[in-house]
Amino acid sequence: MNSNLSALVAARTKAPSHPVLLGVAVVAEVALKVIALVTLSRTPRERVRMGVRWPWAVIIVLVNTIGSVVFLVLGRKPAPVDPGDGLVDDEL
């Protein structure tokens, strides 16, 4: 009876192996980091919150998925709207 119990415990504690899901997660994580770092490098300094880029780069690289998402959502100020950009029809 004891051997059955130890076999059951061993079977329940074995981590499931899903290499495809793991691969997809890794690719998504790397892609998100690359997108966030490229966006950070292309964002003008005056639009970066805190005014400097290096803390955001550290957050993006060292904090898993959340770091990239936090930068993309909160790390940039909105772009200023140019009234002469043609988006508003002044002739109406």
VODOMI-229315 format. One record per residue: x, y, z of N, C-alpha, C in turn; residue number from 1. Coordinates in steps of 0.1 Angstrom, whole numbers, plus 2048, in hexadecimal, padded with zeros to 3 digits. Layout:
{n.X=X&n.Y=Y&n.Z=Z&ca.X=X&ca.Y=Y&ca.Z=Z&c.X=X&c.Y=Y&c.Z=Z&num=NUM} .
...
END
This chain:
{n.X=808&n.Y=7F4&n.Z=800&ca.X=800&ca.Y=800&ca.Z=800&c.X=809&c.Y=80D&c.Z=800&num=1} .
{n.X=814&n.Y=80C&n.Z=807&ca.X=81C&ca.Y=818&ca.Z=808&c.X=823&c.Y=81B&c.Z=7FB&num=2} .
{n.X=826&n.Y=811&n.Z=7F3&ca.X=82C&ca.Y=813&ca.Z=7E6&c.X=822&c.Y=819&c.Z=7DC&num=3} .
{n.X=815&n.Y=816&n.Z=7DD&ca.X=80B&ca.Y=81C&ca.Z=7D5&c.X=809&c.Y=82A&c.Z=7D8&num=4} .
{n.X=80A&n.Y=82E&n.Z=7E5&ca.X=809&ca.Y=83B&ca.Z=7EA&c.X=814&c.Y=844&c.Z=7E5&num=5} .
{n.X=820&n.Y=83F&n.Z=7E6&ca.X=82C&ca.Y=846&ca.Z=7E1&c.X=82C&c.Y=848&c.Z=7D2&num=6} .
{n.X=827&n.Y=83E&n.Z=7CB&ca.X=826&ca.Y=83F&ca.Z=7BC&c.X=81B&c.Y=84A&c.Z=7B8&num=7} .
{n.X=810&n.Y=84A&n.Z=7C0&ca.X=806&ca.Y=854&ca.Z=7BD&c.X=80B&c.Y=862&c.Z=7C0&num=8} .
{n.X=813&n.Y=864&n.Z=7CB&ca.X=818&ca.Y=871&ca.Z=7CF&c.X=822&c.Y=875&c.Z=7C4&num=9} .
{n.X=82B&n.Y=86C&n.Z=7BF&ca.X=835&ca.Y=86F&ca.Z=7B5&c.X=82E&c.Y=873&c.Z=7A8&num=10} .
{n.X=823&n.Y=86C&n.Z=7A4&ca.X=81C&ca.Y=870&ca.Z=798&c.X=815&c.Y=87D&c.Z=799&num=11} .
{n.X=810&n.Y=881&n.Z=7A5&ca.X=809&ca.Y=88E&ca.Z=7A6&c.X=813&c.Y=89A&c.Z=7A7&num=12} .
{n.X=81F&n.Y=897&n.Z=7AC&ca.X=829&ca.Y=8A2&ca.Z=7AD&c.X=832&c.Y=8A4&c.Z=7A1&num=13} .
{n.X=831&n.Y=89B&n.Z=797&ca.X=838&ca.Y=89C&ca.Z=78B&c.X=833&c.Y=8A8&c.Z=782&num=14} .
{n.X=83B&n.Y=8B1&n.Z=77E&ca.X=837&ca.Y=8BC&ca.Z=777&c.X=832&c.Y=8B8&c.Z=769&num=15} .
{n.X=827&n.Y=8BD&n.Z=764&ca.X=823&ca.Y=8BA&ca.Z=756&c.X=82D&c.Y=8BF&c.Z=74C&num=16} .
{n.X=82F&n.Y=8B7&n.Z=742&ca.X=839&ca.Y=8BB&ca.Z=738&c.X=831&c.Y=8BF&c.Z=72B&num=17} .
{n.X=832&n.Y=8CC&n.Z=728&ca.X=82B&ca.Y=8D1&ca.Z=71C&c.X=836&c.Y=8DA&c.Z=715&num=18} .
{n.X=83F&n.Y=8D4&n.Z=70E&ca.X=849&ca.Y=8DC&ca.Z=707&c.X=844&c.Y=8E6&c.Z=6FD&num=19} .
{n.X=839&n.Y=8E3&n.Z=6F7&ca.X=834&ca.Y=8EC&ca.Z=6ED&c.X=82F&c.Y=8F9&c.Z=6F4&num=20} .
{n.X=827&n.Y=8F7&n.Z=6FF&ca.X=822&ca.Y=903&ca.Z=706&c.X=82E&c.Y=90B&c.Z=70C&num=21} .
{n.X=838&n.Y=904&n.Z=711&ca.X=843&ca.Y=90B&ca.Z=716&c.X=84B&c.Y=913&c.Z=70B&num=22} .
{n.X=84C&n.Y=90D&n.Z=700&ca.X=852&ca.Y=914&ca.Z=6F4&c.X=84B&c.Y=920&c.Z=6F0&num=23} .
{n.X=83D&n.Y=91F&n.Z=6EF&ca.X=835&ca.Y=92A&ca.Z=6EC&c.X=836&c.Y=936&c.Z=6F6&num=24} .
{n.X=837&n.Y=932&n.Z=703&ca.X=838&ca.Y=93C&ca.Z=70D&c.X=845&c.Y=943&c.Z=70D&num=25} .
{n.X=850&n.Y=93C&n.Z=70A&ca.X=85D&ca.Y=942&ca.Z=709&c.X=85E&c.Y=94B&c.Z=6FD&num=26} .
{n.X=859&n.Y=947&n.Z=6F2&ca.X=859&ca.Y=94F&ca.Z=6E6&c.X=851&c.Y=95C&c.Z=6E8&num=27} .
{n.X=845&n.Y=95B&n.Z=6EF&ca.X=83D&ca.Y=966&ca.Z=6F2&c.X=844&c.Y=970&c.Z=6FB&num=28} .
{n.X=84B&n.Y=96A&n.Z=705&ca.X=852&ca.Y=973&ca.Z=70F&c.X=85D&c.Y=97A&c.Z=708&num=29} .
{n.X=865&n.Y=974&n.Z=700&ca.X=870&ca.Y=97A&ca.Z=6F9&c.X=86B&c.Y=985&c.Z=6EF&num=30} .
{n.X=860&n.Y=982&n.Z=6E8&ca.X=85A&ca.Y=98B&ca.Z=6DF&c.X=855&c.Y=998&c.Z=6E6&num=31} .
{n.X=84F&n.Y=996&n.Z=6F1&ca.X=84A&ca.Y=9A1&ca.Z=6F9&c.X=855&c.Y=9AA&c.Z=6FE&num=32} .
{n.X=860&n.Y=9A4&n.Z=703&ca.X=86C&ca.Y=9AB&ca.Z=707&c.X=872&c.Y=9B3&c.Z=6FC&num=33} .
{n.X=873&n.Y=9AD&n.Z=6F0&ca.X=879&ca.Y=9B4&ca.Z=6E5&c.X=870&c.Y=9C0&c.Z=6E1&num=34} .
{n.X=863&n.Y=9BE&n.Z=6E0&ca.X=85A&ca.Y=9C9&ca.Z=6DC&c.X=85B&c.Y=9D4&c.Z=6E7&num=35} .
{n.X=85B&n.Y=9D1&n.Z=6F3&ca.X=85C&ca.Y=9DB&ca.Z=6FE&c.X=86A&c.Y=9E3&c.Z=6FD&num=36} .
{n.X=875&n.Y=9DB&n.Z=6FB&ca.X=882&ca.Y=9E2&ca.Z=6FA&c.X=883&c.Y=9EB&c.Z=6ED&num=37} .
{n.X=87E&n.Y=9E6&n.Z=6E2&ca.X=87E&ca.Y=9EE&ca.Z=6D6&c.X=875&c.Y=9FB&c.Z=6D8&num=38} .
{n.X=86A&n.Y=9F9&n.Z=6DE&ca.X=861&ca.Y=A04&ca.Z=6E0&c.X=868&c.Y=A0E&c.Z=6EA&num=39} .
{n.X=86E&n.Y=A09&n.Z=6F4&ca.X=876&ca.Y=A12&ca.Z=6FD&c.X=881&c.Y=A1A&c.Z=6F6&num=40} .
{n.X=888&n.Y=A13&n.Z=6ED&ca.X=893&ca.Y=A1A&ca.Z=6E6&c.X=88E&c.Y=A24&c.Z=6DC&num=41} .
{n.X=882&n.Y=A22&n.Z=6D7&ca.X=87C&ca.Y=A2C&ca.Z=6CD&c.X=874&c.Y=A37&c.Z=6D3&num=42} .
{n.X=870&n.Y=A35&n.Z=6E0&ca.X=868&ca.Y=A40&ca.Z=6E7&c.X=871&c.Y=A4C&c.Z=6EA&num=43} .
{n.X=86D&n.Y=A58&n.Z=6E6&ca.X=875&ca.Y=A63&ca.Z=6EA&c.X=876&c.Y=A65&c.Z=6F9&num=44} .
{n.X=882&n.Y=A6A&n.Z=6FE&ca.X=884&ca.Y=A6A&ca.Z=70C&c.X=87A&c.Y=A72&c.Z=714&num=45} .
{n.X=874&n.Y=A7D&n.Z=70E&ca.X=86A&ca.Y=A85&ca.Z=715&c.X=85D&c.Y=A7D&c.Z=717&num=46} .
{n.X=85B&n.Y=A72&n.Z=70F&ca.X=84F&ca.Y=A6A&ca.Z=711&c.X=851&c.Y=A5E&c.Z=71A&num=47} .
{n.X=85D&n.Y=A5C&n.Z=71E&ca.X=85F&ca.Y=A51&ca.Z=728&c.X=85D&c.Y=A55&c.Z=736&num=48} .
{n.X=854&n.Y=A4E&n.Z=73D&ca.X=852&ca.Y=A52&ca.Z=74B&c.X=85F&c.Y=A50&c.Z=753&num=49} .
{n.X=861&n.Y=A59&n.Z=75C&ca.X=86D&ca.Y=A5A&ca.Z=764&c.X=878&c.Y=A60&c.Z=75D&num=50} .
{n.X=877&n.Y=A63&n.Z=750&ca.X=881&ca.Y=A6A&ca.Z=748&c.X=88D&c.Y=A63&c.Z=744&num=51} .
{n.X=88F&n.Y=A57&n.Z=749&ca.X=89B&ca.Y=A4F&ca.Z=745&c.X=897&c.Y=A41&c.Z=741&num=52} .
{n.X=89F&n.Y=A3B&n.Z=738&ca.X=89B&ca.Y=A2E&ca.Z=733&c.X=8A1&c.Y=A23&c.Z=73A&num=53} .
{n.X=8AC&n.Y=A24&n.Z=741&ca.X=8B3&ca.Y=A18&ca.Z=747&c.X=8AA&c.Y=A11&c.Z=751&num=54} .
{n.X=8A2&n.Y=A18&n.Z=75A&ca.X=89A&ca.Y=A10&ca.Z=763&c.X=890&c.Y=A08&c.Z=75C&num=55} .
{n.X=88A&n.Y=A0D&n.Z=751&ca.X=880&ca.Y=A05&ca.Z=74A&c.X=887&c.Y=9F9&c.Z=743&num=56} .
{n.X=893&n.Y=9FB&n.Z=73E&ca.X=89A&ca.Y=9F0&ca.Z=738&c.X=89C&c.Y=9E5&c.Z=742&num=57} .
{n.X=8A0&n.Y=9E9&n.Z=74E&ca.X=8A2&ca.Y=9DF&ca.Z=759&c.X=895&c.Y=9D8&c.Z=75C&num=58} .
{n.X=88B&n.Y=9DF&n.Z=75D&ca.X=87E&ca.Y=9D9&ca.Z=761&c.X=879&c.Y=9D0&c.Z=756&num=59} .
{n.X=87B&n.Y=9D4&n.Z=749&ca.X=877&ca.Y=9CB&ca.Z=73E&c.X=87F&c.Y=9BE&c.Z=73E&num=60} .
{n.X=88C&n.Y=9BF&n.Z=740&ca.X=894&ca.Y=9B3&ca.Z=73E&c.X=893&c.Y=9AA&c.Z=74B&num=61} .
{n.X=893&n.Y=9B0&n.Z=757&ca.X=894&ca.Y=9A8&ca.Z=763&c.X=886&c.Y=9A3&c.Z=768&num=62} .
{n.X=87C&n.Y=9AA&n.Z=766&ca.X=86F&ca.Y=9A6&ca.Z=76B&c.X=868&c.Y=99F&c.Z=75F&num=63} .
{n.X=864&n.Y=992&n.Z=762&ca.X=85E&ca.Y=98A&ca.Z=757&c.X=852&c.Y=992&c.Z=751&num=64} .
{n.X=84A&n.Y=98C&n.Z=749&ca.X=840&ca.Y=992&ca.Z=741&c.X=83A&c.Y=99F&c.Z=746&num=65} .
{n.X=838&n.Y=9A0&n.Z=753&ca.X=832&ca.Y=9AC&ca.Z=759&c.X=83A&c.Y=9B9&c.Z=756&num=66} .
{n.X=848&n.Y=9B8&n.Z=757&ca.X=850&ca.Y=9C3&ca.Z=754&c.X=84E&c.Y=9C9&c.Z=747&num=67} .
{n.X=84D&n.Y=9C1&n.Z=73C&ca.X=84A&ca.Y=9C6&ca.Z=72F&c.X=83D&c.Y=9CC&c.Z=72E&num=68} .
{n.X=833&n.Y=9C6&n.Z=733&ca.X=825&ca.Y=9CB&ca.Z=733&c.X=824&c.Y=9D8&c.Z=73A&num=69} .
{n.X=82A&n.Y=9D9&n.Z=746&ca.X=82A&ca.Y=9E5&ca.Z=74E&c.X=82F&c.Y=9F1&c.Z=746&num=70} .
{n.X=83B&n.Y=9EF&n.Z=73F&ca.X=841&ca.Y=9FA&ca.Z=737&c.X=837&c.Y=9FD&c.Z=72C&num=71} .
{n.X=832&n.Y=9F4&n.Z=724&ca.X=82A&ca.Y=9F7&ca.Z=719&c.X=81D&c.Y=9FE&c.Z=71D&num=72} .
{n.X=818&n.Y=9FB&n.Z=729&ca.X=80B&ca.Y=A01&ca.Z=72D&c.X=80E&c.Y=A0E&c.Z=735&num=73} .
{n.X=817&n.Y=A0E&n.Z=73E&ca.X=819&ca.Y=A1A&ca.Z=747&c.X=826&c.Y=A22&c.Z=744&num=74} .
{n.X=82F&n.Y=A1D&n.Z=73D&ca.X=83C&ca.Y=A23&ca.Z=73C&c.X=83E&c.Y=A2E&c.Z=733&num=75} .
{n.X=834&n.Y=A31&n.Z=72A&ca.X=834&ca.Y=A3B&ca.Z=721&c.X=829&c.Y=A45&c.Z=723&num=76} .
{n.X=82C&n.Y=A52&n.Z=721&ca.X=822&ca.Y=A5C&ca.Z=721&c.X=81B&c.Y=A5D&c.Z=713&num=77} .
{n.X=80F&n.Y=A61&n.Z=712&ca.X=808&ca.Y=A62&ca.Z=705&c.X=810&c.Y=A6C&c.Z=6FC&num=78} .
{n.X=810&n.Y=A69&n.Z=6F0&ca.X=816&ca.Y=A72&ca.Z=6E6&c.X=80E&c.Y=A7F&c.Z=6E5&num=79} .
{n.X=814&n.Y=A8B&n.Z=6E4&ca.X=80D&ca.Y=A97&ca.Z=6E3&c.X=806&c.Y=A97&c.Z=6D5&num=80} .
{n.X=7FA&n.Y=A9D&n.Z=6D5&ca.X=7F2&ca.Y=A9E&ca.Z=6C9&c.X=7F5&c.Y=AAB&c.Z=6C2&num=81} .
{n.X=7F8&n.Y=AAA&n.Z=6B5&ca.X=7FB&ca.Y=AB6&ca.Z=6AD&c.X=7EE&c.Y=ABA&c.Z=6A7&num=82} .
{n.X=7E9&n.Y=AC6&n.Z=6AA&ca.X=7DC&ca.Y=ACA&ca.Z=6A4&c.X=7DC&c.Y=ACB&c.Z=695&num=83} .
{n.X=7E8&n.Y=ACD&n.Z=68F&ca.X=7E8&ca.Y=ACE&ca.Z=680&c.X=7EC&c.Y=AC1&c.Z=679&num=84} .
{n.X=7E9&n.Y=AB5&n.Z=680&ca.X=7ED&ca.Y=AA9&ca.Z=67A&c.X=7E2&c.Y=AA4&c.Z=670&num=85} .
{n.X=7D7&n.Y=AAB&n.Z=66E&ca.X=7CE&ca.Y=AA7&ca.Z=664&c.X=7C3&c.Y=A9D&c.Z=669&num=86} .
{n.X=7C4&n.Y=A9A&n.Z=676&ca.X=7BA&ca.Y=A90&ca.Z=67C&c.X=7AD&c.Y=A97&c.Z=67E&num=87} .
{n.X=7AD&n.Y=AA4&n.Z=681&ca.X=7A0&ca.Y=AAC&ca.Z=683&c.X=79D&c.Y=AB4&c.Z=677&num=88} .
{n.X=790&n.Y=AB3&n.Z=673&ca.X=78C&ca.Y=ABB&ca.Z=667&c.X=787&c.Y=AC8&c.Z=66C&num=89} .
{n.X=790&n.Y=AD3&n.Z=66A&ca.X=78C&ca.Y=AE0&ca.Z=66E&c.X=783&c.Y=AE7&c.Z=665&num=90} .
{n.X=780&n.Y=AE2&n.Z=659&ca.X=777&ca.Y=AE9&ca.Z=650&c.X=769&c.Y=AE6&c.Z=651&num=91} .
{n.X=765&n.Y=ADE&n.Z=65B&ca.X=756&ca.Y=ADC&ca.Z=65D&c.X=74F&c.Y=AE7&c.Z=663&num=92} .
END
